[in-house]
Amino acid sequence: MATYGLTVSCSDLPAGLSAATAHELLLDSRYDETYVCASDELTWQDLLRRAVELHAHLEQVVQWLTELGIPVPDIGEQLRRALARVPCPLGVNCRKG
């Protein structure tokens, strides 16, 4: 890509990521053939869709995107915030230390 004058976020693909899989990973919309870039904000839905489509673990998708220079949300922090909002059954103290 750099030989065509395009700025790239990394010079090589991450280990274990083929060019075909990278293409699928970065494809944002099949309809208009757009791709994600470093300025995009990916959501959980975006990450999960990619994991399902690529038959890959969510952790692997996050690692590949990060190594390609695409920012991804902090999965651990988002899980903690989501779980904190899940109601507890009546009579159960879910907030025990």
Secondary structure per residue as TSV (DSSP state, phi and psi in degrees):
chain	resnum	aa	ss	phi	psi
A	1	M	-	360.0	-40.7
A	2	A	G	-61.7	-30.9
A	3	T	G	-66.4	-19.7
A	4	Y	G	-92.4	4.3
A	5	G	T	87.7	10.1
A	6	L	-	-90.6	142.0
A	7	T	-	-82.5	129.0
A	8	V	-	-118.1	153.0
A	9	S	S	-82.3	-20.0
A	10	C	-	-153.1	153.5
A	11	S	S	-86.8	-23.2
A	12	D	S	-128.8	158.2
A	13	L	-	-75.8	147.9
A	14	P	-	-60.9	155.8
A	15	A	T	-57.4	133.2
A	16	G	T	83.8	0.7
A	17	L	-	-108.1	113.6
A	18	S	-	-79.7	164.9
A	19	A	H	-62.3	-39.6
A	20	A	H	-65.6	-42.1
A	21	T	H	-69.2	-37.8
A	22	A	H	-61.2	-40.6
A	23	H	H	-59.7	-47.2
A	24	E	H	-65.4	-39.5
A	25	L	H	-62.9	-40.7
A	26	L	H	-89.8	-8.7
A	27	L	E	-68.4	121.6
A	28	D	E	-91.6	-39.7
A	29	S	E	-145.1	121.9
A	30	R	T	-70.7	-25.4
A	31	Y	T	-65.0	-50.9
A	32	D	T	-113.0	12.0
A	33	E	T	50.8	54.7
A	34	T	E	-103.0	159.7
A	35	Y	E	-126.5	153.0
A	36	V	-	-73.7	153.5
A	37	C	-	-138.6	175.7
A	38	A	T	-62.6	-19.8
A	39	S	T	-89.2	-6.8
A	40	D	-	-78.3	150.6
A	41	E	-	-109.3	105.8
A	42	L	-	-77.8	146.1
A	43	T	-	-105.4	172.1
A	44	W	H	-56.0	-42.8
A	45	Q	H	-59.9	-42.8
A	46	D	H	-59.9	-46.4
A	47	L	H	-65.8	-44.4
A	48	L	H	-65.1	-39.8
A	49	R	H	-61.2	-43.6
A	50	R	H	-64.1	-41.8
A	51	A	H	-61.4	-44.1
A	52	V	H	-65.8	-47.6
A	53	E	H	-63.5	-33.0
A	54	L	H	-93.9	-1.8
A	55	H	T	53.9	46.0
A	56	A	-	-125.3	158.6
A	57	H	-	-71.0	148.1
A	58	L	H	-55.6	-41.9
A	59	E	H	-58.8	-39.2
A	60	Q	H	-67.2	-42.2
A	61	V	H	-62.0	-44.6
A	62	V	H	-61.4	-43.8
A	63	Q	H	-62.6	-47.7
A	64	W	H	-59.7	-48.0
A	65	L	H	-61.1	-42.5
A	66	T	H	-61.3	-45.1
A	67	E	H	-67.5	-23.5
A	68	L	T	-86.0	-0.7
A	69	G	T	88.8	13.8
A	70	I	-	-96.5	120.3
A	71	P	-	-69.6	138.4
A	72	V	-	-126.4	153.0
A	73	P	-	-65.7	153.7
A	74	D	-	-72.6	104.9
A	75	I	H	-60.5	-45.9
A	76	G	H	-60.1	-46.4
A	77	E	H	-64.8	-41.6
A	78	Q	H	-66.4	-36.7
A	79	L	H	-65.0	-44.0
A	80	R	H	-60.4	-43.6
A	81	R	H	-65.9	-40.0
A	82	A	H	-66.8	-44.5
A	83	L	H	-66.3	-30.5
A	84	A	H	-66.2	-19.5
A	85	R	T	-95.3	-4.8
A	86	V	S	-76.2	125.5
A	87	P	-	-69.4	147.7
A	88	C	-	-87.7	150.7
A	89	P	-	-63.3	150.3
A	90	L	T	-57.7	136.4
A	91	G	T	83.7	1.3
A	92	V	-	-113.0	129.2
A	93	N	-	-90.5	97.3
A	94	C	T	-81.3	-10.5
A	95	R	T	-97.5	17.1
A	96	K	-	-63.6	147.6
A	97	G	-	-69.3	360.0
